[in-house]
Amino acid sequence: MTSMQEEKHIHSGSRKLVKFGDVVRDVKETEKNPLENGLDRYVGLEHIEPENLRLSQWGDLKQDEVSFTKRFRKGEVLFAKRRAYQRKVAVADFDGICSSDILTFEPKGDDLLPELLPYIVQSDAFFDHALGTSSGSLSPRTRWSQLKDFEFPLPPKEEQRRIAELLKTASSVIQSTREVIDSTNFARRRVLASSLGELGLGKSVSFNTLWSDSPFSGYSPVPAPQETGHYVLTLSALSHDGYVPGWVKPVNLDHRSQATILRKGDLLISRSNTTELVGLTGIF
């Protein structure tokens, strides 16, 4: 192979660094009369499952009254910009309307394959950027004006296609595994409910009598921009299956932090103001 041929080969297989906004468009389409125009489904934040690209639930516009006017189309990527730590991304497989807290993405131009886009949005690097650009205390939100500056290496088309196929296969395996786990957990809850009923305990106690000390809530230590050796659990540390290790972020300790120190065996209960996240429990 000559040097010119080698240079051409290297160039064709190289990855170029691009900004998200250079290859992705934030679709801003509105629809004020969805039912009249054949749209009968809507998607809110509660309908997108964390780390699940498939939309398995939605709302019915024929039954519910919502104020949503943002339209999405089949094939677009739906990204929840509020509380990005929940990692909510989905690919629409129907047309509908959605919450304004959901951004809708599609490739801009021909450089990025549509089938690879959802996996880029679902990547750790993208979520790190989204979290780093979020603002607000109770309901932190990121914005398109900041997300569009996210940089990532874009491979050639053939490599994009190969990567997308591998990730699609992996996602299918994960989804099948998740369905088995959900079925097992459902059976476990049924057995537990049946067993407790058979015990005939008949004794009721006040929940606060189960604590040796009063439970603590409503305070978060001051976030730190770099490692401090001290950490706070994020809400993602609790799931429907219990405590999930690893969801922490660095903080600066102060005198109020002493009341929030966790010890092995502590019971955690989420008090989030969103329906799908309130009441999650786990043992630390």
MIDOSE-1310 file (N, C-alpha, C; in nm, 2 decimals, decimal comma, always signed):
residues 284
mtsm	+0,08/-0,12/+0,00/+0,00/+0,00/+0,00/+0,09/+0,12/+0,00; +0,07/+0,22/-0,09/+0,14/+0,34/-0,10/+0,11/+0,43/+0,02; +0,19/+0,53/+0,04/+0,16/+0,63/+0,15/+0,03/+0,70/+0,12; +0,00/+0,73/+0,00/-0,12/+0,80/-0,03/-0,24/+0,71/+0,00
qeek	-0,23/+0,59/-0,04/-0,34/+0,49/-0,01/-0,36/+0,47/+0,14; -0,24/+0,47/+0,22/-0,25/+0,46/+0,36/-0,32/+0,58/+0,42; -0,28/+0,70/+0,37/-0,34/+0,82/+0,43/-0,49/+0,82/+0,40; -0,54/+0,77/+0,28/-0,68/+0,77/+0,25/-0,75/+0,67/+0,34
hihs	-0,68/+0,55/+0,37/-0,74/+0,45/+0,45/-0,76/+0,50/+0,60; -0,65/+0,56/+0,65/-0,66/+0,62/+0,78/-0,77/+0,72/+0,79; -0,78/+0,81/+0,69/-0,88/+0,92/+0,70/-1,02/+0,86/+0,69; -1,04/+0,76/+0,61/-1,17/+0,70/+0,60/-1,22/+0,63/+0,73
gsrk	-1,12/+0,58/+0,81/-1,16/+0,51/+0,93/-1,15/+0,59/+1,05; -1,12/+0,72/+1,04/-1,10/+0,81/+1,15/-1,23/+0,86/+1,20; -1,23/+0,90/+1,33/-1,35/+0,96/+1,39/-1,32/+1,11/+1,41; -1,42/+1,19/+1,37/-1,40/+1,34/+1,38/-1,48/+1,38/+1,51
lvkf	-1,43/+1,48/+1,58/-1,50/+1,54/+1,69/-1,60/+1,64/+1,65; -1,72/+1,62/+1,69/-1,83/+1,71/+1,65/-1,91/+1,75/+1,77; -1,98/+1,86/+1,76/-2,07/+1,91/+1,86/-2,21/+1,85/+1,83; -2,28/+1,82/+1,94/-2,41/+1,76/+1,93/-2,51/+1,84/+1,84
gdvv	-2,50/+1,97/+1,85/-2,59/+2,06/+1,77/-2,55/+2,07/+1,63; -2,43/+2,02/+1,59/-2,39/+2,02/+1,45/-2,45/+1,91/+1,37; -2,49/+1,80/+1,44/-2,54/+1,68/+1,37/-2,68/+1,64/+1,42; -2,73/+1,72/+1,52/-2,87/+1,69/+1,58/-2,95/+1,81/+1,58
rdvk	-3,08/+1,80/+1,55/-3,17/+1,91/+1,55/-3,27/+1,90/+1,67; -3,29/+2,00/+1,74/-3,39/+2,01/+1,85/-3,52/+2,04/+1,78; -3,61/+1,95/+1,76/-3,74/+1,97/+1,69/-3,84/+2,04/+1,78; -3,88/+2,16/+1,73/-3,98/+2,24/+1,80/-4,10/+2,25/+1,72
etek	-4,19/+2,15/+1,73/-4,31/+2,15/+1,65/-4,43/+2,15/+1,75; -4,53/+2,23/+1,73/-4,64/+2,24/+1,82/-4,77/+2,19/+1,75; -4,86/+2,15/+1,83/-4,99/+2,11/+1,78/-5,10/+2,14/+1,88; -5,18/+2,24/+1,86/-5,28/+2,29/+1,95/-5,41/+2,21/+1,94
nple	-5,43/+2,14/+1,83/-5,56/+2,06/+1,81/-5,52/+1,91/+1,78; -5,46/+1,84/+1,87/-5,42/+1,71/+1,84/-5,52/+1,61/+1,79; -5,64/+1,60/+1,86/-5,74/+1,51/+1,83/-5,80/+1,54/+1,69; -5,81/+1,66/+1,66/-5,86/+1,70/+1,53/-5,77/+1,66/+1,41
ngld	-5,64/+1,65/+1,45/-5,54/+1,61/+1,35/-5,49/+1,47/+1,36; -5,57/+1,38/+1,43/-5,54/+1,24/+1,43/-5,44/+1,20/+1,54; -5,41/+1,28/+1,63/-5,32/+1,24/+1,74/-5,40/+1,22/+1,87; -5,39/+1,09/+1,92/-5,47/+1,06/+2,04/-5,39/+1,01/+2,16
ryvg	-5,26/+1,02/+2,15/-5,17/+0,98/+2,26/-5,08/+1,09/+2,30; -5,05/+1,09/+2,43/-4,95/+1,19/+2,48/-4,85/+1,12/+2,57; -4,73/+1,18/+2,59/-4,63/+1,13/+2,67/-4,58/+1,23/+2,77; -4,59/+1,20/+2,90/-4,54/+1,28/+3,00/-4,41/+1,22/+3,06
lehi	-4,34/+1,29/+3,15/-4,22/+1,24/+3,21/-4,24/+1,10/+3,28; -4,36/+1,09/+3,33/-4,39/+0,96/+3,41/-4,41/+0,84/+3,31; -4,42/+0,87/+3,18/-4,43/+0,76/+3,09/-4,30/+0,70/+3,04; -4,19/+0,77/+3,06/-4,06/+0,73/+3,01/-3,99/+0,66/+3,13
epen	-3,95/+0,54/+3,10/-3,88/+0,46/+3,21/-3,73/+0,48/+3,20; -3,67/+0,50/+3,32/-3,52/+0,52/+3,32/-3,45/+0,41/+3,25; -3,35/+0,45/+3,16/-3,27/+0,35/+3,09/-3,34/+0,25/+3,01; -3,46/+0,29/+2,96/-3,54/+0,20/+2,87/-3,58/+0,28/+2,75
lrls	-3,52/+0,25/+2,63/-3,55/+0,32/+2,51/-3,69/+0,30/+2,45; -3,76/+0,20/+2,50/-3,89/+0,16/+2,45/-4,00/+0,23/+2,53; -4,09/+0,29/+2,46/-4,21/+0,35/+2,52/-4,31/+0,24/+2,54; -4,34/+0,20/+2,67/-4,43/+0,10/+2,70/-4,56/+0,15/+2,76
qwgd	-4,57/+0,28/+2,78/-4,69/+0,34/+2,84/-4,70/+0,49/+2,78; -4,82/+0,53/+2,79/-4,86/+0,67/+2,74/-5,00/+0,71/+2,79; -5,04/+0,83/+2,77/-5,17/+0,87/+2,81/-5,26/+0,88/+2,69; -5,39/+0,88/+2,72/-5,50/+0,88/+2,61/-5,56/+1,02/+2,61
lkqd	-5,55/+1,09/+2,50/-5,60/+1,23/+2,49/-5,76/+1,22/+2,48; -5,81/+1,11/+2,45/-5,96/+1,10/+2,45/-6,02/+1,09/+2,59; -5,94/+1,06/+2,69/-5,98/+1,04/+2,82/-5,93/+1,15/+2,92; -5,81/+1,19/+2,89/-5,74/+1,29/+2,98/-5,73/+1,43/+2,92
evsf	-5,74/+1,53/+3,00/-5,72/+1,67/+2,96/-5,58/+1,71/+3,00; -5,50/+1,74/+2,90/-5,36/+1,79/+2,93/-5,34/+1,92/+2,86; -5,24/+2,00/+2,90/-5,21/+2,12/+2,84/-5,10/+2,11/+2,74; -5,05/+1,99/+2,71/-4,94/+1,97/+2,62/-4,97/+2,02/+2,48
tkrf	-4,88/+2,09/+2,42/-4,89/+2,13/+2,28/-4,77/+2,09/+2,19; -4,67/+2,03/+2,25/-4,55/+2,00/+2,18/-4,57/+1,87/+2,11; -4,55/+1,87/+1,98/-4,57/+1,75/+1,90/-4,44/+1,67/+1,87; -4,45/+1,54/+1,87/-4,34/+1,46/+1,83/-4,38/+1,36/+1,73
rkge	-4,29/+1,31/+1,65/-4,32/+1,22/+1,54/-4,24/+1,08/+1,56; -4,30/+0,98/+1,50/-4,24/+0,85/+1,51/-4,09/+0,85/+1,46; -4,00/+0,79/+1,54/-3,86/+0,79/+1,51/-3,78/+0,89/+1,58; -3,84/+1,00/+1,64/-3,77/+1,10/+1,71/-3,73/+1,05/+1,85
vlfa	-3,62/+1,10/+1,90/-3,57/+1,06/+2,03/-3,62/+1,16/+2,13; -3,69/+1,11/+2,24/-3,75/+1,19/+2,34/-3,65/+1,19/+2,46; -3,61/+1,31/+2,51/-3,52/+1,32/+2,62/-3,58/+1,41/+2,73; -3,58/+1,36/+2,85/-3,64/+1,43/+2,96/-3,53/+1,53/+3,01
krra	-3,55/+1,66/+3,00/-3,45/+1,76/+3,04/-3,46/+1,79/+3,18; -3,58/+1,76/+3,25/-3,59/+1,78/+3,39/-3,54/+1,66/+3,47; -3,46/+1,68/+3,58/-3,41/+1,58/+3,66/-3,33/+1,48/+3,57; -3,23/+1,52/+3,50/-3,16/+1,44/+3,40/-3,10/+1,32/+3,47
yqrk	-3,07/+1,32/+3,60/-3,01/+1,21/+3,67/-3,10/+1,08/+3,66; -3,23/+1,10/+3,62/-3,32/+0,99/+3,61/-3,29/+0,91/+3,48; -3,22/+0,97/+3,39/-3,17/+0,90/+3,27/-3,29/+0,85/+3,18; -3,38/+0,94/+3,15/-3,50/+0,91/+3,08/-3,49/+0,95/+2,93
vava	-3,47/+0,84/+2,85/-3,46/+0,86/+2,70/-3,55/+0,75/+2,64; -3,62/+0,79/+2,53/-3,70/+0,69/+2,46/-3,71/+0,72/+2,31; -3,73/+0,62/+2,23/-3,75/+0,64/+2,09/-3,90/+0,63/+2,06; -3,96/+0,73/+2,00/-4,10/+0,73/+1,97/-4,13/+0,63/+1,86
dfdg	-4,23/+0,54/+1,88/-4,27/+0,46/+1,78/-4,42/+0,49/+1,73; -4,46/+0,61/+1,76/-4,59/+0,66/+1,72/-4,58/+0,81/+1,72; -4,68/+0,88/+1,65/-4,69/+1,03/+1,66/-4,77/+1,07/+1,78; -4,74/+1,18/+1,84/-4,82/+1,22/+1,96/-4,78/+1,36/+2,00
icss	-4,82/+1,40/+2,12/-4,78/+1,52/+2,19/-4,71/+1,49/+2,32; -4,63/+1,58/+2,37/-4,55/+1,55/+2,49/-4,54/+1,67/+2,58; -4,49/+1,65/+2,70/-4,46/+1,76/+2,79/-4,35/+1,85/+2,74; -4,36/+1,98/+2,78/-4,25/+2,07/+2,74/-4,12/+2,04/+2,81
dilt	-4,12/+1,95/+2,91/-4,00/+1,91/+2,98/-3,93/+1,80/+2,90; -3,98/+1,77/+2,78/-3,92/+1,66/+2,70/-3,87/+1,73/+2,57; -3,74/+1,71/+2,54/-3,68/+1,76/+2,42/-3,69/+1,65/+2,31; -3,71/+1,69/+2,19/-3,73/+1,59/+2,08/-3,61/+1,61/+1,98
fepk	-3,54/+1,50/+1,96/-3,42/+1,51/+1,87/-3,43/+1,43/+1,75; -3,37/+1,48/+1,64/-3,36/+1,40/+1,52/-3,23/+1,44/+1,45; -3,17/+1,35/+1,37/-3,04/+1,39/+1,30/-3,06/+1,51/+1,21; -2,96/+1,59/+1,20/-2,96/+1,71/+1,11/-2,85/+1,68/+1,00
gddl	-2,90/+1,67/+0,88/-2,81/+1,63/+0,77/-2,79/+1,48/+0,76; -2,68/+1,44/+0,70/-2,66/+1,30/+0,67/-2,54/+1,24/+0,74; -2,47/+1,32/+0,83/-2,35/+1,27/+0,90/-2,38/+1,16/+1,01; -2,50/+1,17/+1,07/-2,53/+1,09/+1,18/-2,65/+1,00/+1,14
lpel	-2,63/+0,86/+1,16/-2,74/+0,77/+1,13/-2,85/+0,78/+1,24; -2,98/+0,78/+1,20/-3,08/+0,79/+1,30/-3,08/+0,68/+1,41; -3,04/+0,56/+1,37/-3,04/+0,45/+1,46/-2,94/+0,46/+1,57; -2,83/+0,54/+1,55/-2,73/+0,56/+1,65/-2,76/+0,67/+1,75
lpyi	-2,84/+0,76/+1,71/-2,87/+0,88/+1,79/-2,92/+0,85/+1,93; -3,02/+0,76/+1,95/-3,06/+0,73/+2,09/-2,96/+0,68/+2,18; -2,86/+0,60/+2,13/-2,75/+0,55/+2,21/-2,65/+0,66/+2,25; -2,63/+0,76/+2,16/-2,55/+0,87/+2,20/-2,61/+0,95/+2,31
vqsd	-2,75/+0,97/+2,30/-2,82/+1,05/+2,41/-2,82/+0,97/+2,54; -2,82/+0,83/+2,53/-2,83/+0,75/+2,64/-2,69/+0,73/+2,71; -2,58/+0,78/+2,65/-2,45/+0,75/+2,69/-2,42/+0,82/+2,83; -2,32/+0,77/+2,90/-2,28/+0,83/+3,03/-2,23/+0,97/+3,00
affd	-2,15/+0,99/+2,89/-2,09/+1,12/+2,87/-2,20/+1,23/+2,84; -2,30/+1,19/+2,77/-2,41/+1,29/+2,74/-2,48/+1,32/+2,87; -2,51/+1,22/+2,95/-2,58/+1,25/+3,08/-2,49/+1,33/+3,17; -2,36/+1,31/+3,17/-2,27/+1,39/+3,26/-2,28/+1,54/+3,21
halg	-2,28/+1,56/+3,08/-2,29/+1,69/+3,03/-2,43/+1,76/+3,07; -2,54/+1,68/+3,06/-2,67/+1,73/+3,09/-2,68/+1,76/+3,24; -2,62/+1,68/+3,32/-2,62/+1,71/+3,47/-2,54/+1,83/+3,50; -2,42/+1,84/+3,43/-2,33/+1,95/+3,46/-2,39/+2,09/+3,41
tssg	-2,49/+2,08/+3,32/-2,55/+2,21/+3,27/-2,69/+2,23/+3,33; -2,73/+2,14/+3,42/-2,87/+2,16/+3,48/-2,86/+2,27/+3,59; -2,97/+2,34/+3,60/-2,98/+2,44/+3,71/-3,12/+2,43/+3,77; -3,13/+2,48/+3,90/-3,25/+2,47/+3,97/-3,23/+2,37/+4,09
slsp	-3,30/+2,40/+4,20/-3,28/+2,32/+4,32/-3,38/+2,20/+4,33; -3,51/+2,23/+4,32/-3,61/+2,12/+4,34/-3,62/+2,04/+4,21; -3,63/+2,11/+4,09/-3,64/+2,04/+3,97/-3,54/+2,09/+3,87; -3,41/+2,04/+3,88/-3,31/+2,09/+3,79/-3,34/+2,06/+3,65
rtrw	-3,31/+2,15/+3,56/-3,34/+2,13/+3,42/-3,21/+2,17/+3,34; -3,19/+2,10/+3,23/-3,09/+2,15/+3,13/-3,16/+2,21/+3,02; -3,08/+2,27/+2,92/-3,15/+2,33/+2,81/-3,08/+2,30/+2,68; -3,15/+2,31/+2,57/-3,09/+2,28/+2,44/-2,97/+2,37/+2,41
sqlk	-2,98/+2,49/+2,45/-2,87/+2,59/+2,43/-2,74/+2,54/+2,49; -2,74/+2,45/+2,59/-2,62/+2,40/+2,65/-2,59/+2,25/+2,60; -2,70/+2,18/+2,58/-2,68/+2,04/+2,53/-2,61/+2,04/+2,39; -2,64/+2,14/+2,31/-2,59/+2,14/+2,17/-2,44/+2,15/+2,17
dfef	-2,38/+2,19/+2,28/-2,23/+2,21/+2,28/-2,16/+2,08/+2,32; -2,24/+1,98/+2,36/-2,17/+1,85/+2,39/-2,09/+1,79/+2,28; -1,97/+1,76/+2,30/-1,88/+1,71/+2,20/-1,86/+1,56/+2,21; -1,85/+1,49/+2,10/-1,83/+1,35/+2,09/-1,76/+1,31/+1,96
plpp	-1,69/+1,20/+1,96/-1,63/+1,15/+1,83/-1,73/+1,08/+1,75; -1,74/+1,12/+1,63/-1,84/+1,06/+1,53/-1,77/+0,97/+1,44; -1,80/+0,84/+1,44/-1,73/+0,75/+1,35/-1,79/+0,76/+1,21; -1,72/+0,69/+1,11/-1,77/+0,69/+0,97/-1,91/+0,61/+0,97
keeq	-1,98/+0,63/+0,86/-2,11/+0,57/+0,85/-2,12/+0,42/+0,88; -2,03/+0,35/+0,81/-2,03/+0,20/+0,83/-2,00/+0,16/+0,97; -1,91/+0,23/+1,04/-1,89/+0,20/+1,18/-2,01/+0,24/+1,27; -2,07/+0,35/+1,23/-2,20/+0,38/+1,30/-2,30/+0,27/+1,29
rria	-2,32/+0,22/+1,17/-2,42/+0,12/+1,15/-2,38/-0,01/+1,23; -2,25/-0,04/+1,24/-2,21/-0,16/+1,31/-2,24/-0,14/+1,46; -2,20/-0,03/+1,51/-2,22/+0,00/+1,65/-2,37/+0,00/+1,69; -2,45/+0,06/+1,61/-2,59/+0,07/+1,63/-2,65/-0,07/+1,64
ellk	-2,61/-0,16/+1,55/-2,66/-0,30/+1,55/-2,62/-0,37/+1,67; -2,50/-0,35/+1,72/-2,45/-0,42/+1,84/-2,53/-0,37/+1,96; -2,55/-0,24/+1,97/-2,62/-0,18/+2,08/-2,77/-0,22/+2,08; -2,83/-0,23/+1,96/-2,97/-0,27/+1,95/-2,98/-0,42/+2,00
tass	-2,89/-0,50/+1,97/-2,89/-0,64/+2,02/-2,88/-0,64/+2,17; -2,78/-0,57/+2,22/-2,77/-0,56/+2,36/-2,89/-0,51/+2,43; -2,95/-0,41/+2,38/-3,07/-0,35/+2,44/-3,19/-0,45/+2,44; -3,20/-0,53/+2,34/-3,30/-0,64/+2,33/-3,28/-0,74/+2,44
viqs	-3,16/-0,78/+2,47/-3,12/-0,87/+2,57/-3,16/-0,81/+2,71; -3,12/-0,68/+2,73/-3,15/-0,61/+2,85/-3,30/-0,60/+2,88; -3,38/-0,57/+2,77/-3,52/-0,56/+2,78/-3,58/-0,70/+2,82; -3,54/-0,80/+2,76/-3,59/-0,94/+2,79/-3,56/-0,97/+2,93
trev	-3,44/-0,94/+2,98/-3,40/-0,97/+3,12/-3,48/-0,89/+3,21; -3,51/-0,76/+3,18/-3,59/-0,67/+3,26/-3,73/-0,73/+3,28; -3,79/-0,78/+3,17/-3,92/-0,84/+3,18/-3,93/-0,96/+3,27; -3,82/-1,04/+3,26/-3,81/-1,16/+3,35/-3,80/-1,11/+3,50
idst	-3,72/-1,01/+3,53/-3,71/-0,96/+3,66/-3,84/-0,90/+3,71; -3,91/-0,83/+3,62/-4,04/-0,77/+3,66/-4,14/-0,88/+3,70; -4,14/-0,98/+3,62/-4,23/-1,09/+3,65/-4,20/-1,16/+3,78; -4,07/-1,18/+3,80/-4,02/-1,24/+3,93/-4,06/-1,16/+4,05
nfar	-4,04/-1,02/+4,04/-4,07/-0,93/+4,15/-4,22/-0,93/+4,17; -4,30/-0,94/+4,07/-4,45/-0,94/+4,08/-4,49/-1,07/+4,16; -4,43/-1,18/+4,12/-4,46/-1,30/+4,19/-4,41/-1,30/+4,34; -4,30/-1,24/+4,36/-4,25/-1,22/+4,50/-4,34/-1,14/+4,58
rrvl	-4,39/-1,03/+4,53/-4,49/-0,95/+4,60/-4,62/-1,02/+4,63; -4,66/-1,10/+4,54/-4,79/-1,17/+4,56/-4,77/-1,28/+4,67; -4,65/-1,34/+4,67/-4,62/-1,44/+4,77/-4,62/-1,37/+4,91; -4,55/-1,26/+4,91/-4,53/-1,18/+5,04/-4,67/-1,14/+5,09
assl	-4,75/-1,08/+5,00/-4,89/-1,04/+5,05/-4,97/-1,15/+5,10; -4,96/-1,27/+5,03/-5,04/-1,39/+5,07/-4,99/-1,44/+5,20; -4,86/-1,44/+5,22/-4,80/-1,49/+5,35/-4,83/-1,41/+5,46; -4,83/-1,27/+5,45/-4,86/-1,18/+5,56/-5,01/-1,20/+5,59
gelg	-5,09/-1,22/+5,49/-5,23/-1,24/+5,52/-5,26/-1,37/+5,60; -5,18/-1,47/+5,57/-5,20/-1,60/+5,64/-5,15/-1,60/+5,78; -5,06/-1,50/+5,81/-5,00/-1,49/+5,94/-5,11/-1,44/+6,04; -5,20/-1,36/+5,99/-5,31/-1,31/+6,08/-5,26/-1,23/+6,20
lgks	-5,16/-1,15/+6,17/-5,09/-1,07/+6,28/-5,19/-0,99/+6,36; -5,28/-0,92/+6,29/-5,38/-0,84/+6,36/-5,34/-0,73/+6,45; -5,21/-0,70/+6,46/-5,16/-0,59/+6,54/-5,12/-0,47/+6,46; -5,17/-0,35/+6,49/-5,13/-0,23/+6,42/-5,04/-0,15/+6,50
vsfn	-4,94/-0,09/+6,44/-4,85/+0,00/+6,51/-4,83/+0,13/+6,43; -4,80/+0,23/+6,50/-4,77/+0,36/+6,44/-4,63/+0,35/+6,37; -4,62/+0,40/+6,25/-4,49/+0,38/+6,18/-4,37/+0,45/+6,25; -4,40/+0,56/+6,32/-4,29/+0,63/+6,39/-4,24/+0,55/+6,51
tlws	-4,31/+0,45/+6,56/-4,26/+0,38/+6,67/-4,15/+0,28/+6,63; -4,13/+0,26/+6,50/-4,03/+0,17/+6,45/-3,89/+0,23/+6,45; -3,88/+0,36/+6,47/-3,75/+0,42/+6,47/-3,70/+0,44/+6,62; -3,57/+0,42/+6,63/-3,50/+0,46/+6,76/-3,48/+0,61/+6,77
dspf	-3,45/+0,67/+6,65/-3,44/+0,81/+6,64/-3,54/+0,86/+6,54; -3,57/+0,99/+6,54/-3,66/+1,05/+6,44/-3,59/+1,05/+6,30; -3,66/+1,01/+6,20/-3,60/+1,01/+6,06/-3,57/+1,15/+6,02; -3,46/+1,16/+5,94/-3,42/+1,29/+5,89/-3,45/+1,30/+5,74
sgys	-3,49/+1,42/+5,70/-3,51/+1,45/+5,56/-3,51/+1,60/+5,54; -3,51/+1,63/+5,41/-3,52/+1,77/+5,37/-3,40/+1,85/+5,37; -3,28/+1,79/+5,37/-3,15/+1,86/+5,37/-3,05/+1,79/+5,29; -2,98/+1,86/+5,20/-2,88/+1,81/+5,12/-2,75/+1,88/+5,14
pvpa	-2,64/+1,82/+5,17/-2,51/+1,89/+5,18/-2,47/+1,97/+5,06; -2,38/+2,06/+5,07/-2,35/+2,15/+4,96/-2,27/+2,07/+4,86; -2,32/+2,07/+4,73/-2,25/+2,00/+4,62/-2,10/+2,06/+4,60; -2,01/+1,97/+4,56/-1,88/+2,01/+4,53/-1,84/+1,98/+4,39
pqet	-1,77/+2,07/+4,32/-1,74/+2,06/+4,18/-1,63/+1,95/+4,16; -1,56/+1,91/+4,27/-1,45/+1,81/+4,25/-1,46/+1,71/+4,37; -1,37/+1,61/+4,36/-1,37/+1,51/+4,46/-1,33/+1,57/+4,60; -1,41/+1,53/+4,70/-1,38/+1,57/+4,84/-1,36/+1,46/+4,94
ghyv	-1,40/+1,33/+4,89/-1,39/+1,22/+4,98/-1,52/+1,20/+5,06; -1,61/+1,29/+5,04/-1,75/+1,28/+5,11/-1,85/+1,28/+5,00; -1,96/+1,20/+5,02/-2,06/+1,19/+4,91/-2,20/+1,19/+4,96; -2,29/+1,23/+4,87/-2,43/+1,22/+4,91/-2,50/+1,13/+4,81
ltls	-2,60/+1,05/+4,85/-2,67/+0,97/+4,76/-2,77/+1,05/+4,68; -2,78/+1,02/+4,55/-2,88/+1,08/+4,47/-3,01/+1,00/+4,47; -3,11/+1,05/+4,42/-3,24/+0,98/+4,42/-3,23/+0,85/+4,34; -3,14/+0,84/+4,24/-3,13/+0,72/+4,16/-3,08/+0,61/+4,24
alsh	-3,03/+0,63/+4,37/-2,99/+0,52/+4,45/-3,10/+0,43/+4,50; -3,23/+0,48/+4,48/-3,34/+0,40/+4,51/-3,42/+0,36/+4,39; -3,47/+0,24/+4,38/-3,54/+0,19/+4,27/-3,66/+0,10/+4,32; -3,74/+0,05/+4,23/-3,85/-0,04/+4,27/-3,80/-0,17/+4,32
dgyv	-3,67/-0,20/+4,30/-3,61/-0,32/+4,35/-3,52/-0,30/+4,47; -3,52/-0,18/+4,53/-3,45/-0,15/+4,65/-3,33/-0,06/+4,62; -3,23/-0,07/+4,71/-3,11/+0,02/+4,71/-3,02/-0,02/+4,59; -2,97/+0,08/+4,52/-2,88/+0,06/+4,41/-2,75/+0,13/+4,44
pgwv	-2,64/+0,06/+4,47/-2,51/+0,12/+4,50/-2,46/+0,20/+4,39; -2,38/+0,30/+4,42/-2,30/+0,37/+4,32/-2,35/+0,51/+4,28; -2,48/+0,54/+4,31/-2,54/+0,67/+4,27/-2,50/+0,78/+4,38; -2,38/+0,83/+4,37/-2,34/+0,93/+4,46/-2,28/+1,05/+4,39
kpvn	-2,27/+1,16/+4,46/-2,19/+1,28/+4,40/-2,12/+1,35/+4,52; -2,00/+1,41/+4,49/-1,92/+1,47/+4,59/-1,99/+1,59/+4,66; -1,97/+1,61/+4,79/-2,02/+1,72/+4,86/-1,92/+1,78/+4,96; -1,95/+1,90/+5,00/-1,87/+1,96/+5,11/-1,95/+1,94/+5,24
ldhr	-1,89/+1,89/+5,34/-1,96/+1,87/+5,47/-1,97/+2,00/+5,55; -2,08/+2,02/+5,62/-2,09/+2,13/+5,72/-2,16/+2,07/+5,84; -2,19/+2,16/+5,94/-2,24/+2,11/+6,07/-2,37/+2,03/+6,06; -2,46/+2,07/+5,96/-2,59/+2,00/+5,94/-2,57/+1,87/+5,88
sqat	-2,46/+1,84/+5,82/-2,44/+1,71/+5,75/-2,43/+1,60/+5,85; -2,39/+1,62/+5,97/-2,38/+1,52/+6,07/-2,51/+1,44/+6,09; -2,62/+1,51/+6,08/-2,75/+1,44/+6,10/-2,79/+1,35/+5,98; -2,72/+1,36/+5,87/-2,75/+1,28/+5,75/-2,66/+1,17/+5,73
ilrk	-2,56/+1,14/+5,82/-2,47/+1,03/+5,80/-2,54/+0,90/+5,79; -2,51/+0,82/+5,69/-2,58/+0,69/+5,68/-2,49/+0,58/+5,74; -2,56/+0,48/+5,80/-2,50/+0,37/+5,85/-2,56/+0,24/+5,79; -2,48/+0,14/+5,79/-2,52/+0,01/+5,73/-2,65/-0,04/+5,80
gdll	-2,75/-0,07/+5,72/-2,87/-0,12/+5,77/-2,98/-0,01/+5,78; -2,95/+0,12/+5,75/-3,04/+0,22/+5,76/-3,15/+0,20/+5,65; -3,27/+0,23/+5,68/-3,39/+0,23/+5,59/-3,40/+0,36/+5,52; -3,40/+0,35/+5,38/-3,41/+0,47/+5,30/-3,55/+0,48/+5,24
isrs	-3,62/+0,59/+5,24/-3,75/+0,61/+5,18/-3,75/+0,74/+5,10; -3,78/+0,73/+4,97/-3,78/+0,86/+4,89/-3,91/+0,94/+4,92; -3,89/+1,07/+4,92/-4,00/+1,16/+4,95/-4,02/+1,26/+4,83; -3,98/+1,21/+4,71/-3,99/+1,29/+4,59/-4,13/+1,34/+4,57
ntte	-4,14/+1,46/+4,50/-4,27/+1,51/+4,47/-4,33/+1,46/+4,34; -4,27/+1,36/+4,28/-4,32/+1,30/+4,16/-4,38/+1,17/+4,19; -4,49/+1,14/+4,13/-4,57/+1,02/+4,16/-4,49/+0,89/+4,14; -4,41/+0,89/+4,03/-4,34/+0,76/+4,00/-4,22/+0,73/+4,09
lvgl	-4,18/+0,83/+4,17/-4,06/+0,82/+4,25/-4,08/+0,83/+4,40; -4,20/+0,87/+4,44/-4,22/+0,88/+4,59/-4,25/+0,74/+4,64; -4,19/+0,71/+4,77/-4,22/+0,59/+4,83/-4,13/+0,47/+4,80; -4,02/+0,50/+4,72/-3,92/+0,39/+4,69/-3,84/+0,37/+4,82
tgif	-3,81/+0,24/+4,85/-3,74/+0,21/+4,97/-3,62/+0,12/+4,94; -3,53/+0,12/+5,04/-3,41/+0,03/+5,03/-3,33/+0,03/+5,16; -3,25/-0,07/+5,17/-3,17/-0,08/+5,29/-3,02/-0,04/+5,25; -2,97/+0,06/+5,32/-2,83/+0,10/+5,28/-2,73/+0,00/+5,33
